Amino acid sequence: MRYQVHVGAGLASANDRPGAPVTVVDLSTDGCGIEVGGHCEVGSRVWLKLPGLESWPSRIVWAEGERAGLRFDRPLHQAVVERYA
């Protein structure tokens, strides 16, 4: 299940620590939608840093304008997703 959320987070690439601020706009166990202030390259490996969690390895699966979609390398636990919902 995908939840509509509005959560400030960070997004980092391999050479971009700590990363750029993003807003997570929807969230599920398998991925999320984000609003970004810059360009996202589809296929890029990134790390999403949600408040209170470790950086989560992900891949950009789509990008359009200032929005992008991430697929997590491993699922988030459902309880974690519900905490942000």
C-alpha positions as CSV (number, residue, x, y, z in Angstrom):
1,M,0.0,0.0,0.0
2,R,1.3,3.5,-0.9
3,Y,0.6,6.3,1.6
4,Q,0.5,10.0,0.7
5,V,3.0,11.7,3.0
6,H,4.9,15.0,3.3
7,V,8.3,14.2,5.0
8,G,11.5,16.2,4.7
9,A,14.4,13.8,3.9
10,G,17.9,13.8,2.4
11,L,19.0,12.2,-0.9
12,A,22.7,11.4,-1.5
13,S,24.5,9.8,-4.4
14,A,27.8,7.9,-3.9
15,N,29.8,11.1,-4.0
16,D,27.3,13.5,-2.6
17,R,27.3,13.2,1.2
18,P,25.3,14.3,3.2
19,G,23.0,14.9,0.2
20,A,20.4,17.3,-1.0
21,P,17.1,18.0,0.8
22,V,14.0,16.4,-0.8
23,T,10.4,16.0,0.2
24,V,8.9,12.4,0.2
25,V,5.4,12.7,-1.1
26,D,4.4,9.1,-1.1
27,L,5.8,6.0,0.6
28,S,5.4,2.3,0.5
29,T,7.5,-0.7,1.6
30,D,9.1,-0.9,-1.8
31,G,9.7,2.7,-2.8
32,C,8.7,6.3,-2.7
33,G,8.0,9.4,-4.7
34,I,10.0,12.5,-4.0
35,E,10.1,16.2,-4.9
36,V,13.6,17.4,-5.7
37,G,15.1,20.8,-6.4
38,G,17.4,19.5,-9.2
39,H,17.9,16.9,-11.9
40,C,17.6,13.2,-11.1
41,E,19.2,10.6,-13.5
42,V,17.1,7.5,-14.0
43,G,19.1,4.4,-13.0
44,S,21.3,6.3,-10.5
45,R,22.0,4.6,-7.2
46,V,21.1,6.9,-4.3
47,W,20.6,6.8,-0.5
48,L,17.4,8.2,1.0
49,K,17.8,9.5,4.6
50,L,14.4,9.6,6.3
51,P,14.3,11.3,9.8
52,G,15.2,8.8,12.5
53,L,16.4,6.0,10.1
54,E,19.7,5.0,8.6
55,S,20.3,5.9,4.9
56,W,18.3,3.5,2.7
57,P,19.9,2.3,-0.5
58,S,17.7,2.9,-3.5
59,R,17.6,3.4,-7.3
60,I,15.9,6.2,-9.3
61,V,13.3,4.5,-11.5
62,W,11.6,7.5,-13.0
63,A,12.1,11.3,-13.1
64,E,9.8,14.0,-14.5
65,G,10.3,17.7,-13.8
66,E,10.8,18.2,-10.1
67,R,9.5,14.7,-9.1
68,A,11.1,11.3,-9.1
69,G,10.4,7.8,-8.0
70,L,12.7,5.6,-6.0
71,R,12.7,1.8,-5.6
72,F,14.4,0.6,-2.4
73,D,17.1,-2.1,-2.7
74,R,15.4,-3.9,0.2
75,P,11.8,-3.2,1.5
76,L,11.1,-1.0,4.5
77,H,9.2,-2.7,7.2
78,Q,5.4,-2.0,7.1
79,A,5.5,-0.5,10.6
80,V,8.2,2.0,9.5
81,V,6.1,3.1,6.6
82,E,3.0,3.5,8.8
83,R,5.0,5.6,11.2
84,Y,5.4,8.2,8.5
85,A,1.9,7.9,7.1
